[in-house]
């Protein structure tokens, strides 16, 4: 399979690239950290994969579009992981804008040109877009307002796109992982229930993406807990939120 992965220099993106390489995929990967991206590409090549790596900031829509069009000319793209994302840190204006620029605009900048390629690029075995959201996207969290809002946005958009694009033969899936080892969670000093290693998460994601599961949310206790919290009246939701740590991600 010819697979595109944004945000492949660390975390879930890195693990997805390595796992996809182990499966024999041709890879187009991008990230912002040059050295880490080189390291990931080298690991994937040692597993026998053809890898094209490029430094891309997904908030730059023109750069992302040009890159995807270049990838398409090498091998017809079959699966796109719109995965790049950042944590917010302190809720400063700069950090909030950066969060939405990467986590929302970055996903939009990846998905829209991918849709156009799938619509007009000719016949291929698969046309699939996989968007990385988060368990945090199931509801508002006082510990990470901007992060949870950004992930809720792409989660809702992805689910809606799935229905819209199905008649065109384009599959859309949304990943909603819990706490996965990454450079984001490595900085986290708060409790992280059901913590999971990135390589295990990548296996789950690829297996369920192969089955075209609409929502790929795990681990299930966190999925149920966050979903249940989102169904409660606001007053109860606010009370529970007051009991949570001040900062989660």
C-alpha positions as CSV (number, residue, x, y, z in Angstrom):
1,X,0.0,0.0,0.0
2,X,1.2,3.5,-0.7
3,X,0.8,5.4,2.6
4,X,1.2,9.1,3.6
5,X,1.8,9.9,7.2
6,X,2.0,13.5,8.6
7,X,3.6,14.0,12.0
8,X,5.8,11.0,11.5
9,X,8.8,12.1,13.4
10,X,7.5,11.1,16.8
11,X,4.7,9.4,18.8
12,X,1.9,7.7,17.0
13,X,3.1,8.9,13.6
14,X,6.5,7.4,14.1
15,X,5.0,4.1,15.3
16,X,2.6,4.0,12.3
17,X,5.4,4.5,9.9
18,X,7.5,1.7,11.4
19,X,4.6,-0.7,11.6
20,X,3.5,0.1,8.0
21,X,7.0,-0.4,6.8
22,X,7.0,-3.8,8.5
23,X,3.9,-4.6,6.5
24,X,5.6,-3.7,3.2
25,X,4.0,-0.3,2.5
26,X,5.6,2.4,0.4
27,X,5.8,5.4,2.7
28,X,5.6,9.2,2.2
29,X,6.3,10.7,5.6
30,X,6.7,14.3,6.9
31,X,7.4,16.1,10.1
32,X,9.0,19.3,11.4
33,X,12.0,17.8,13.2
34,X,14.6,17.0,10.6
35,X,16.9,14.7,12.6
36,X,14.0,12.6,14.1
37,X,12.4,12.3,10.7
38,X,15.7,11.1,9.2
39,X,16.0,8.5,12.0
40,X,12.4,7.2,11.4
41,X,13.0,7.0,7.7
42,X,16.2,5.0,8.2
43,X,14.4,2.5,10.6
44,X,11.6,2.1,8.0
45,X,14.1,1.5,5.1
46,X,15.9,-1.2,7.2
47,X,12.6,-3.0,7.2
48,X,12.6,-3.0,3.4
49,X,10.2,-0.1,2.8
50,X,10.6,2.6,0.1
51,X,10.5,5.8,2.0
52,X,10.3,9.4,0.9
53,X,10.6,11.9,3.8
54,X,10.2,15.6,3.7
55,X,10.2,18.5,6.3
56,X,6.7,20.0,6.2
57,X,4.8,22.3,8.5
58,X,1.2,21.1,8.0
59,X,-0.1,24.6,8.9
60,X,1.3,25.7,5.5
61,X,-1.5,24.6,3.2
62,X,0.4,25.3,-0.1
63,X,3.4,23.3,1.1
64,X,1.2,20.3,2.1
65,X,-0.7,20.4,-1.2
66,X,2.5,20.6,-3.3
67,X,4.0,17.7,-1.3
68,X,0.9,15.4,-1.7
69,X,0.8,16.1,-5.4
70,X,4.5,15.2,-5.6
71,X,3.9,12.0,-3.7
72,X,1.0,11.1,-6.1
73,X,3.4,11.4,-9.1
74,X,5.7,8.8,-7.6
75,X,3.1,6.3,-6.5
76,X,-0.7,6.6,-6.5
77,X,-1.6,7.4,-2.9
78,X,-3.9,4.9,-1.3
79,X,-4.0,5.8,2.4
80,X,-3.4,9.2,4.1
81,X,-2.9,9.6,7.8
82,X,-3.7,13.2,8.8
83,X,-1.8,12.7,12.0
84,X,0.3,15.7,12.8
85,X,-0.7,17.4,16.1
86,X,0.7,19.3,19.1
87,X,-0.2,19.8,22.7
88,X,-1.1,23.2,24.0
89,X,0.9,23.6,27.3
90,X,-0.2,26.8,29.0
91,X,-3.3,28.4,27.5
92,X,-1.6,31.5,26.2
93,X,-2.8,33.2,23.1
94,X,0.2,32.0,21.2
95,X,-0.2,28.4,22.3
96,X,-3.9,28.4,21.6
97,X,-3.4,29.7,18.1
98,X,-0.6,27.2,17.5
99,X,-2.8,24.3,18.7
100,X,-5.7,25.1,16.3
101,X,-3.3,25.9,13.5
102,X,-1.7,22.5,13.7
103,X,-4.5,20.3,15.1
104,X,-7.3,21.7,13.0
105,X,-5.9,23.7,10.0
106,X,-3.1,21.1,9.6
107,X,-5.7,18.3,9.3
108,X,-7.8,20.3,6.9
109,X,-4.7,21.2,4.8
110,X,-3.9,17.5,4.5
111,X,-7.4,16.1,4.0
112,X,-8.7,18.5,1.4
113,X,-6.0,17.9,-1.2
114,X,-6.1,14.2,-0.5
115,X,-9.8,14.2,-1.3
116,X,-9.1,15.9,-4.6
117,X,-6.4,13.4,-5.5
118,X,-8.8,10.5,-4.7
119,X,-11.5,12.1,-6.8
120,X,-9.5,12.9,-9.8
121,X,-6.3,10.8,-9.7
122,X,-7.6,7.7,-11.4
123,X,-8.1,4.1,-10.3
124,X,-6.3,2.7,-7.3
125,X,-6.9,-0.2,-4.9
126,X,-7.8,1.9,-1.9
127,X,-8.9,5.5,-1.1
128,X,-8.6,6.0,2.6
129,X,-8.2,9.0,4.9
130,X,-7.4,8.4,8.5
131,X,-7.7,11.5,10.9
132,X,-6.0,11.5,14.3
133,X,-8.3,12.9,17.0
134,X,-8.1,11.9,20.6
135,X,-10.2,10.5,23.5
136,X,-10.0,14.1,24.7
137,X,-12.2,15.0,21.7
138,X,-15.2,13.3,23.3
139,X,-15.9,16.3,25.5
140,X,-14.7,19.6,27.0
141,X,-11.9,19.2,29.5
142,X,-10.9,22.1,31.7
143,X,-7.4,20.6,31.9
144,X,-6.8,21.1,28.2
145,X,-9.5,23.4,26.6
146,X,-7.8,24.1,23.3
147,X,-6.5,20.6,22.8
148,X,-9.8,18.9,23.5
149,X,-11.7,21.4,21.4
150,X,-9.3,21.0,18.5
151,X,-9.6,17.2,18.7
152,X,-13.4,17.4,19.0
153,X,-13.5,19.5,15.8
154,X,-11.5,17.1,13.6
155,X,-13.4,14.1,15.1
156,X,-16.8,15.6,14.2
157,X,-15.5,16.7,10.8
158,X,-14.1,13.2,10.1
159,X,-17.3,11.4,11.0
160,X,-19.3,13.7,8.8
161,X,-16.8,13.3,5.9
162,X,-17.1,9.6,6.2
163,X,-20.8,9.8,5.3
164,X,-20.3,12.4,2.6
165,X,-17.5,10.6,0.8
166,X,-18.8,7.0,1.1
167,X,-20.7,7.2,-2.2
168,X,-17.5,8.2,-3.9
169,X,-15.6,5.2,-2.7
170,X,-13.5,7.2,-0.3
171,X,-13.2,5.7,3.3
172,X,-12.7,8.1,6.2
173,X,-11.7,6.9,9.7
174,X,-11.1,8.8,12.9
175,X,-8.6,7.7,15.5
176,X,-9.4,8.6,19.1
177,X,-6.5,7.2,21.3
178,X,-6.0,7.6,25.0
179,X,-2.7,8.2,26.6
180,X,0.0,6.9,24.2
181,X,3.7,7.2,24.8
182,X,5.1,10.2,22.9
183,X,7.1,13.4,23.5
184,X,3.8,15.0,24.6
185,X,3.0,12.4,27.3
186,X,6.6,12.2,28.3
187,X,6.2,15.8,29.7
188,X,3.0,14.9,31.5
189,X,3.2,14.7,35.3
190,X,-0.5,13.9,35.8
191,X,-1.9,10.4,36.2
192,X,-2.4,8.7,32.8
193,X,-4.7,5.7,33.2
194,X,-4.5,2.8,30.7
195,X,-1.2,4.2,29.3
196,X,-0.1,2.4,26.1
197,X,3.1,2.1,24.2
198,X,3.0,3.7,20.7
199,X,3.9,0.5,18.8
200,X,0.9,-1.3,20.4
201,X,-1.3,1.6,19.4
202,X,0.0,1.5,15.8
203,X,-0.9,-2.2,15.5
204,X,-4.5,-1.5,16.8
205,X,-4.9,1.5,14.4
206,X,-3.7,-0.3,11.3
207,X,-5.7,-3.4,12.0
208,X,-8.9,-1.4,12.5
209,X,-8.2,0.8,9.5
210,X,-7.8,-2.3,7.4
211,X,-11.4,-3.2,8.5
212,X,-12.6,0.3,7.8
213,X,-13.8,1.0,11.3
214,X,-15.3,4.5,11.4
215,X,-14.1,5.3,14.9
216,X,-10.9,3.8,16.1
217,X,-11.1,4.6,19.8
218,X,-9.1,2.9,22.5
219,X,-8.6,1.7,25.2
220,X,-12.3,1.0,25.7
221,X,-12.5,2.0,29.4
222,X,-11.3,5.5,28.5
223,X,-13.6,5.7,25.5
224,X,-16.6,4.7,27.6
225,X,-15.6,7.1,30.4
226,X,-15.2,10.2,28.2
227,X,-18.3,9.4,26.2
228,X,-20.3,9.0,29.4
229,X,-19.0,12.3,30.7
230,X,-20.0,14.0,27.5
231,X,-23.6,12.8,27.9
232,X,-24.1,14.3,31.4
233,X,-25.8,17.6,32.1
234,X,-23.4,20.5,32.1
235,X,-23.7,21.1,35.9
236,X,-22.6,17.5,36.6
237,X,-19.9,17.7,33.9
238,X,-18.5,20.8,35.5
239,X,-18.5,19.2,38.9
240,X,-16.5,16.2,37.7
241,X,-14.2,18.5,35.7
242,X,-13.4,20.3,39.0
243,X,-12.1,17.0,40.4
244,X,-9.7,16.4,37.5
245,X,-6.0,17.6,37.5
246,X,-5.4,21.1,36.5
247,X,-3.3,20.0,33.5
248,X,-3.5,16.8,31.6
249,X,-1.8,17.4,28.3
